[in-house]
Amino acid sequence: MSPALLNNPALLNTPALPKTPGPLMLGGKPASAVVRDFVPLAAELVNHFSRESPMFKSFHMESVQEDLVAATEQGLQLTIQLMDHKKLPTDADLGSIHTLTVRQARKGVPLGAILALTDEGVTAFRNLILSRAEAEDSANLKELNHLLFALAQRLHSFVSVSYLAAMPTGVELEEYSVGALVKAMLDGNDPTQLALQMGIELTPSYLVLRLLVSLPRPRPGAKDGAHHRLQAYRGLAAVQAKIAAHFGVTLLEAPAPQRGLVLIEGTPHWGSVCEVIRQAKDEIGVEITAIGENSALEDISAAEATTRELAHLVRRLRLPARPYRMEDLALEYQLTRNGPGRDSLINLLKPLDSNPELLQTLSVHLANDQHRQRTASALGLHTNTVDNRIKRIAHLTGLDPTLPSELLKLRAAMISLAFASTDMDIRPAKL
């Protein structure tokens, strides 16, 4: 740790502690008595944070839970010392907290998140102590608040110094983060040196996973688009937190504007990825589309481009929200390439140009797997009307949607048309 930083009075200034002799008393007993059994208590507090703390969930502290328990044990011991002897911790007392802070700094966790979690720990300790307080303890409660305020200031200073000491000389914080590492990988640059500086071991291969959340469409005429985008951000963050909790330290998240893009170490079983997505969907209550592409480390940039293109395809064709890989979308992907084959398929639908209601019916019917009742419900029609329209489509195009071989041609033609039509927005949906 830098001596210049440690000797900076602006960073290490803390208020004078009260001089009252003996331990702080509450309810006729030492206030520290409630936390004497600090080993199981530390594990209990960390488990509580893992369930309730937004910071814990947002920055995936599950991956350092063992270190966090050790740091919490140390913190509880130091608060016992503070309550009993009115003595703030020295640098030597805070070794576990220093280690944890440095590791999180090198993973790119923001300093503000670490400080917020520190404050949550002090608050949890205060709540435990207050559970012993009685009406006649008002004077001692004032001293308790003074002690804990001094401790919080001391921890803030120490954590900040530890965090800054983890940064290489001359490197800005935003240049030394997981986000910067992933950006280098996505840009096709060699990330090896930065990864070595950060203490992150890169693997030969990754699963590039792009996540999209689908929210209910805003009411017609609704003006609160910002609220809708905020909902999408929150849903996306919650999905990523679920995935990170499952894959732990093997996951790297891309920075904005690549929201929803994560890199998972190795080649995880696709079935397990799909199961995590399904669980996240059930727990969070949003529709989730996931696009996965396995890639060698040096090819991550190309894999990212493929997932982006497949995501456009899923949105453009309004495919169901679920996990996809290239093998699931190979037909659709190939049909959307420019060329005479696509033009020929589009020409199959030319007879419907003057009948937009038939084209719409065909699109909805195909999306509903040719289920006439679902198609009727989606269009607000009677099933007999749907049947009549399907017959007219067959008559005009010469292709009968009820016959498997001809249905395949119609489906291919609709996919091709969706990407060739100039009246359809092909831009990816923005969050």
C-alpha positions as CSV (number, residue, x, y, z in Angstrom):
1,M,0.0,0.0,0.0
2,S,1.4,3.5,-0.9
3,P,2.9,5.3,2.1
4,A,2.0,8.6,0.6
5,L,-1.7,7.6,0.6
6,L,-1.6,6.1,4.1
7,N,0.0,9.3,5.4
8,N,-2.6,11.6,3.8
9,P,-4.4,13.3,6.7
10,A,-7.4,14.2,4.5
11,L,-8.0,10.5,3.9
12,L,-7.3,9.2,7.4
13,N,-8.9,12.0,9.5
14,T,-11.4,10.6,12.0
15,P,-13.2,12.2,15.0
16,A,-11.8,11.8,18.5
17,L,-13.3,8.9,20.4
18,P,-15.1,9.4,23.7
19,K,-12.9,9.0,26.8
20,T,-15.5,7.3,29.1
21,P,-13.8,4.4,31.0
22,G,-14.8,0.8,30.5
23,P,-16.9,-0.9,27.9
24,L,-20.0,0.6,26.4
25,M,-23.0,-0.7,28.3
26,L,-26.6,-1.3,27.1
27,G,-29.3,-3.0,29.1
28,G,-26.9,-3.4,32.0
29,K,-24.4,-5.5,30.0
30,P,-21.5,-4.8,27.7
31,A,-23.0,-3.8,24.3
32,S,-20.5,-6.1,22.6
33,A,-22.0,-9.2,24.3
34,V,-24.6,-9.7,21.6
35,V,-21.9,-10.2,18.9
36,R,-19.3,-12.2,21.0
37,D,-20.1,-15.4,19.0
38,F,-18.8,-13.7,15.9
39,V,-17.8,-16.7,13.7
40,P,-21.4,-18.0,13.0
41,L,-22.7,-14.5,13.1
42,A,-20.4,-13.4,10.3
43,A,-21.7,-16.3,8.1
44,E,-25.2,-15.4,8.9
45,L,-24.7,-11.7,8.0
46,V,-23.1,-12.6,4.7
47,N,-26.0,-14.9,3.9
48,H,-28.4,-12.1,4.7
49,F,-26.5,-9.7,2.3
50,S,-26.6,-12.3,-0.4
51,R,-30.4,-12.4,-0.2
52,E,-31.2,-8.8,0.5
53,S,-28.4,-6.4,-0.6
54,P,-28.8,-4.8,-4.1
55,M,-25.0,-4.2,-4.1
56,F,-24.2,-7.8,-3.3
57,K,-26.5,-9.0,-6.1
58,S,-25.5,-6.4,-8.7
59,F,-21.8,-7.0,-8.4
60,H,-22.0,-10.8,-7.9
61,M,-20.2,-10.9,-4.5
62,E,-21.1,-14.6,-4.3
63,S,-17.8,-15.3,-6.1
64,V,-15.9,-14.0,-3.0
65,Q,-18.3,-15.1,-0.3
66,E,-15.6,-17.0,1.6
67,D,-13.3,-13.9,1.6
68,L,-16.3,-11.8,2.6
69,V,-17.1,-14.0,5.6
70,A,-13.4,-13.8,6.7
71,A,-13.5,-10.0,6.4
72,T,-16.8,-9.8,8.3
73,E,-15.4,-11.9,11.1
74,Q,-12.5,-9.5,11.3
75,G,-14.9,-6.6,11.3
76,L,-17.0,-8.0,14.1
77,Q,-13.8,-8.6,16.2
78,L,-12.8,-5.0,15.7
79,T,-16.2,-3.6,16.6
80,I,-16.0,-5.7,19.9
81,Q,-12.7,-4.0,20.5
82,L,-14.2,-0.6,19.7
83,M,-17.2,-1.2,22.1
84,D,-15.0,-2.5,24.9
85,H,-11.9,-0.4,24.7
86,K,-12.8,2.7,22.6
87,K,-10.0,1.8,20.2
88,L,-10.2,2.2,16.4
89,P,-8.6,-0.5,14.2
90,T,-5.1,0.0,12.9
91,D,-4.0,-0.9,9.4
92,A,-2.6,-4.2,10.7
93,D,-6.0,-5.0,12.1
94,L,-7.7,-4.6,8.7
95,G,-5.7,-7.2,6.7
96,S,-8.7,-9.3,5.5
97,I,-10.6,-6.2,4.5
98,H,-7.6,-4.9,2.5
99,T,-7.3,-8.3,0.7
100,L,-11.0,-8.4,-0.2
101,T,-10.9,-4.7,-1.4
102,V,-7.9,-5.3,-3.6
103,R,-9.4,-8.4,-5.2
104,Q,-12.7,-6.7,-5.9
105,A,-10.9,-3.6,-7.3
106,R,-9.0,-5.8,-9.7
107,K,-12.3,-7.4,-10.8
108,G,-13.6,-4.0,-11.7
109,V,-16.2,-3.7,-8.9
110,P,-16.8,0.1,-8.4
111,L,-15.4,1.6,-5.2
112,G,-18.8,3.0,-4.4
113,A,-20.3,-0.5,-4.4
114,I,-17.6,-1.7,-1.9
115,L,-18.2,1.3,0.3
116,A,-21.9,0.8,0.2
117,L,-21.5,-2.8,1.3
118,T,-19.2,-1.6,4.1
119,D,-22.0,0.8,5.3
120,E,-24.5,-2.1,5.2
121,G,-22.2,-4.1,7.5
122,V,-21.9,-1.2,10.0
123,T,-25.7,-0.7,9.9
124,A,-26.3,-4.4,10.5
125,F,-24.0,-4.4,13.5
126,R,-25.7,-1.3,14.9
127,N,-29.1,-3.0,14.6
128,L,-27.8,-6.0,16.5
129,I,-26.4,-3.8,19.3
130,L,-29.6,-1.8,19.5
131,S,-31.6,-5.0,20.1
132,R,-30.2,-4.9,23.7
133,A,-31.0,-1.2,24.4
134,E,-33.4,-0.1,27.1
135,A,-35.1,3.1,27.9
136,E,-32.5,4.3,30.4
137,D,-29.7,3.8,27.8
138,S,-30.2,7.1,26.0
139,A,-26.9,8.6,27.0
140,N,-25.0,5.4,26.0
141,L,-26.8,5.3,22.7
142,K,-25.4,8.7,21.8
143,E,-21.9,7.3,22.6
144,L,-22.7,4.2,20.4
145,N,-23.6,6.4,17.5
146,H,-20.4,8.4,18.0
147,L,-18.3,5.2,18.0
148,L,-19.9,3.7,14.9
149,F,-19.6,7.0,13.0
150,A,-15.9,7.0,13.8
151,L,-15.6,3.4,12.7
152,A,-17.5,4.1,9.4
153,Q,-15.1,7.0,8.6
154,R,-12.1,4.8,9.4
155,L,-13.3,2.0,7.2
156,H,-14.2,4.4,4.3
157,S,-10.7,5.9,4.4
158,F,-9.0,2.5,4.6
159,V,-11.1,0.8,1.9
160,S,-10.5,3.8,-0.4
161,V,-6.8,3.7,0.1
162,S,-6.7,-0.1,-0.4
163,Y,-8.7,0.3,-3.6
164,L,-6.5,3.0,-5.1
165,A,-3.4,1.1,-4.1
166,A,-4.6,-1.8,-6.3
167,M,-4.4,0.3,-9.4
168,P,-1.2,0.3,-11.4
169,T,0.6,3.6,-11.4
170,G,-0.7,6.0,-14.0
171,V,-3.8,4.0,-14.8
172,E,-7.2,5.5,-14.6
173,L,-9.9,3.5,-12.8
174,E,-12.1,3.2,-15.9
175,E,-9.1,1.8,-17.8
176,Y,-8.5,-0.9,-15.2
177,S,-11.7,-2.8,-14.9
178,V,-13.5,-5.9,-16.2
179,G,-15.4,-3.7,-18.5
180,A,-12.1,-2.5,-20.1
181,L,-10.9,-6.0,-20.4
182,V,-14.1,-7.2,-22.1
183,K,-14.0,-4.2,-24.4
184,A,-10.5,-5.1,-25.5
185,M,-11.7,-8.7,-26.3
186,L,-14.7,-7.4,-28.2
187,D,-12.6,-4.9,-30.2
188,G,-10.3,-7.8,-31.3
189,N,-7.3,-6.5,-29.3
190,D,-5.0,-8.7,-27.3
191,P,-6.3,-8.6,-23.7
192,T,-3.4,-10.7,-22.2
193,Q,-1.4,-7.8,-20.7
194,L,-4.4,-6.1,-19.1
195,A,-5.6,-9.5,-17.7
196,L,-2.2,-10.2,-16.2
197,Q,-2.2,-6.7,-14.5
198,M,-5.7,-7.4,-13.1
199,G,-4.9,-10.9,-11.9
200,I,-7.5,-12.5,-14.1
201,E,-6.7,-15.7,-15.9
202,L,-8.1,-15.9,-19.4
203,T,-9.2,-19.2,-20.8
204,P,-8.8,-20.4,-24.4
205,S,-12.6,-20.4,-25.1
206,Y,-15.7,-18.6,-24.0
207,L,-19.5,-18.7,-24.5
208,V,-20.6,-15.3,-25.8
209,L,-24.1,-14.8,-24.5
210,R,-26.3,-12.0,-25.5
211,L,-29.4,-11.4,-23.3
212,L,-32.6,-9.5,-24.3
213,V,-35.6,-8.8,-22.1
214,S,-39.1,-8.4,-23.6
215,L,-41.5,-6.2,-21.7
216,P,-45.2,-5.8,-22.4
217,R,-45.8,-3.1,-25.0
218,P,-46.6,0.3,-23.6
219,R,-50.2,1.4,-23.8
220,P,-51.1,3.1,-27.1
221,G,-50.3,6.8,-26.6
222,A,-48.3,6.3,-23.5
223,K,-45.6,9.0,-23.2
224,D,-43.5,7.5,-20.4
225,G,-40.9,5.8,-22.6
226,A,-38.2,6.5,-20.0
227,H,-40.1,4.4,-17.4
228,H,-40.3,1.5,-19.9
229,R,-36.6,1.7,-20.6
230,L,-35.9,1.7,-16.9
231,Q,-38.0,-1.4,-16.5
232,A,-35.9,-3.0,-19.2
233,Y,-32.6,-2.0,-17.6
234,R,-33.8,-3.5,-14.2
235,G,-35.0,-6.7,-15.8
236,L,-31.7,-7.1,-17.7
237,A,-29.6,-6.4,-14.6
238,A,-31.7,-9.0,-12.6
239,V,-31.2,-11.6,-15.3
240,Q,-27.4,-11.0,-15.4
241,A,-27.3,-11.2,-11.6
242,K,-29.0,-14.7,-11.8
243,I,-26.6,-15.9,-14.4
244,A,-23.6,-14.5,-12.6
245,A,-24.7,-16.2,-9.3
246,H,-24.7,-19.5,-11.2
247,F,-21.5,-19.2,-13.1
248,G,-19.6,-17.1,-10.4
249,V,-16.1,-16.0,-11.2
250,T,-16.2,-17.6,-14.7
251,L,-18.4,-14.8,-16.1
252,L,-17.3,-11.4,-17.5
253,E,-19.8,-8.6,-18.3
254,A,-19.4,-6.2,-21.1
255,P,-19.7,-2.5,-20.4
256,A,-22.3,-0.1,-21.9
257,P,-23.3,0.2,-24.7
258,Q,-23.1,-3.6,-24.9
259,R,-25.7,-4.1,-22.1
260,G,-26.7,-7.7,-21.8
261,L,-23.6,-9.2,-23.3
262,V,-21.6,-11.6,-21.0
263,L,-18.7,-14.0,-21.6
264,I,-18.8,-17.3,-19.7
265,E,-15.5,-19.1,-19.3
266,G,-15.0,-22.4,-21.2
267,T,-17.9,-24.2,-23.0
268,P,-20.6,-24.6,-20.4
269,H,-23.3,-27.2,-21.2
270,W,-26.0,-25.4,-23.2
271,G,-28.7,-27.3,-21.3
272,S,-27.5,-25.8,-18.0
273,V,-27.4,-22.3,-19.6
274,C,-31.0,-22.8,-20.8
275,E,-32.1,-24.0,-17.3
276,V,-30.6,-20.9,-15.6
277,I,-32.5,-18.7,-18.2
278,R,-35.7,-20.5,-17.5
279,Q,-35.3,-20.1,-13.7
280,A,-34.5,-16.4,-14.1
281,K,-37.6,-16.0,-16.3
282,D,-39.8,-17.7,-13.6
283,E,-38.3,-15.7,-10.7
284,I,-38.1,-12.3,-12.3
285,G,-41.2,-12.4,-14.4
286,V,-39.9,-11.1,-17.7
287,E,-39.5,-12.8,-21.1
288,I,-35.9,-13.5,-21.8
289,T,-34.2,-14.2,-25.1
290,A,-30.6,-15.5,-25.0
291,I,-28.3,-15.8,-28.0
292,G,-25.2,-18.0,-27.4
293,E,-22.1,-18.6,-29.6
294,N,-19.1,-20.6,-28.5
295,S,-15.8,-18.9,-29.4
296,A,-12.0,-19.1,-29.1
297,L,-10.5,-16.2,-27.2
298,E,-9.1,-14.7,-30.3
299,D,-12.4,-14.9,-32.2
300,I,-14.6,-13.3,-29.5
301,S,-15.1,-10.1,-31.7
302,A,-16.6,-12.2,-34.5
303,A,-18.7,-14.2,-32.2
304,E,-20.2,-11.0,-30.7
305,A,-21.1,-9.8,-34.2
306,T,-22.8,-13.1,-34.9
307,T,-24.9,-12.9,-31.7
308,R,-25.8,-9.3,-32.5
309,E,-27.0,-10.4,-36.0
310,L,-29.0,-13.3,-34.6
311,A,-30.6,-11.0,-32.0
312,H,-31.7,-8.7,-34.8
313,L,-33.2,-11.7,-36.6
314,V,-35.1,-12.9,-33.5
315,R,-36.6,-9.4,-33.0
316,R,-37.3,-8.9,-36.7
317,L,-39.1,-12.2,-37.1
318,R,-40.8,-11.8,-33.7
319,L,-39.6,-15.2,-32.6
320,P,-40.6,-16.5,-29.2
321,A,-38.4,-15.4,-26.2
322,R,-36.1,-18.3,-25.4
323,P,-32.5,-19.4,-25.7
324,Y,-31.1,-19.7,-29.3
325,R,-27.8,-20.8,-30.9
326,M,-26.9,-20.6,-34.6
327,E,-28.0,-24.2,-35.2
328,D,-31.5,-23.2,-34.0
329,L,-31.6,-20.3,-36.5
330,A,-29.5,-21.6,-39.4
331,L,-32.5,-21.7,-41.8
332,E,-33.7,-18.2,-40.9
333,Y,-30.1,-16.9,-41.0
334,Q,-29.4,-18.3,-44.5
335,L,-32.8,-17.1,-45.9
336,T,-32.1,-13.5,-44.9
337,R,-28.9,-13.4,-47.0
338,N,-29.1,-11.3,-50.2
339,G,-29.2,-13.1,-53.4
340,P,-31.4,-14.6,-56.2
341,G,-32.6,-17.4,-53.9
342,R,-34.2,-15.0,-51.5
343,D,-35.7,-13.0,-54.4
344,S,-37.3,-16.1,-55.8
345,L,-38.8,-17.0,-52.4
346,I,-40.2,-13.4,-52.0
347,N,-41.8,-13.7,-55.5
348,L,-44.0,-16.6,-54.2
349,L,-45.9,-14.0,-52.1
350,K,-46.3,-11.4,-54.8
351,P,-50.0,-12.5,-55.4
352,L,-50.7,-11.2,-51.8
353,D,-49.4,-7.7,-52.4
354,S,-52.9,-6.3,-52.9
355,N,-54.3,-8.2,-49.9
356,P,-52.4,-7.1,-46.8
357,E,-54.9,-8.7,-44.5
358,L,-54.0,-12.1,-46.1
359,L,-50.3,-11.4,-45.6
360,Q,-50.9,-10.5,-42.0
361,T,-53.0,-13.6,-41.4
362,L,-50.3,-15.8,-42.9
363,S,-47.6,-14.2,-40.7
364,V,-49.7,-14.6,-37.5
365,H,-50.7,-18.2,-38.5
366,L,-47.1,-19.3,-39.0
367,A,-46.1,-17.6,-35.7
368,N,-48.8,-19.6,-34.0
369,D,-47.6,-22.9,-35.5
370,Q,-50.7,-23.1,-37.7
371,H,-53.1,-23.2,-34.7
372,R,-56.3,-21.7,-36.1
373,Q,-57.9,-20.8,-32.7
374,R,-54.8,-19.0,-31.5
375,T,-54.5,-17.2,-34.9
376,A,-58.2,-16.2,-34.7
377,S,-57.7,-14.9,-31.1
378,A,-54.6,-12.9,-32.0
379,L,-56.4,-11.3,-35.0
380,G,-59.8,-10.9,-33.3
381,L,-61.5,-13.0,-35.9
382,H,-63.7,-16.1,-36.0
383,T,-62.0,-19.4,-36.8
384,N,-64.1,-19.7,-39.9
385,T,-62.7,-16.4,-41.2
386,V,-59.2,-17.7,-40.6
387,D,-60.1,-20.9,-42.5
388,N,-61.5,-18.8,-45.4
389,R,-58.3,-16.6,-45.5
390,I,-56.0,-19.7,-45.6
391,K,-58.0,-21.0,-48.5
392,R,-57.7,-17.7,-50.4
393,I,-53.9,-17.7,-49.7
394,A,-53.6,-21.2,-51.1
395,H,-55.7,-20.2,-54.2
396,L,-53.7,-17.0,-54.9
397,T,-50.2,-18.4,-54.3
398,G,-50.7,-21.9,-55.4
399,L,-49.2,-23.0,-52.0
400,D,-51.4,-24.7,-49.5
401,P,-50.4,-24.0,-45.8
402,T,-52.0,-27.2,-44.7
403,L,-49.5,-29.3,-46.7
404,P,-46.1,-29.7,-45.0
405,S,-44.0,-29.3,-48.2
406,E,-45.8,-26.2,-49.3
407,L,-45.9,-24.8,-45.7
408,L,-42.1,-24.9,-45.7
409,K,-41.9,-22.8,-48.8
410,L,-44.4,-20.3,-47.4
411,R,-42.5,-20.0,-44.1
412,A,-39.2,-19.5,-46.0
413,A,-40.9,-16.8,-48.2
414,M,-42.2,-15.0,-45.1
415,I,-38.8,-15.0,-43.4
416,S,-37.2,-13.6,-46.6
417,L,-39.9,-11.0,-47.0
418,A,-39.5,-9.8,-43.4
419,F,-35.9,-8.8,-44.1
420,A,-36.4,-7.4,-47.6
421,S,-39.4,-5.2,-47.0
422,T,-38.5,-1.5,-46.8
423,D,-41.6,-0.7,-44.7
424,M,-40.4,-2.8,-41.8
425,D,-38.0,-1.4,-39.2
426,I,-34.9,-3.7,-39.2
427,R,-33.0,-1.8,-36.5
428,P,-32.5,-3.7,-33.3
429,A,-34.8,-2.6,-30.5
430,K,-33.1,-0.2,-28.1
431,L,-33.2,-0.5,-24.4
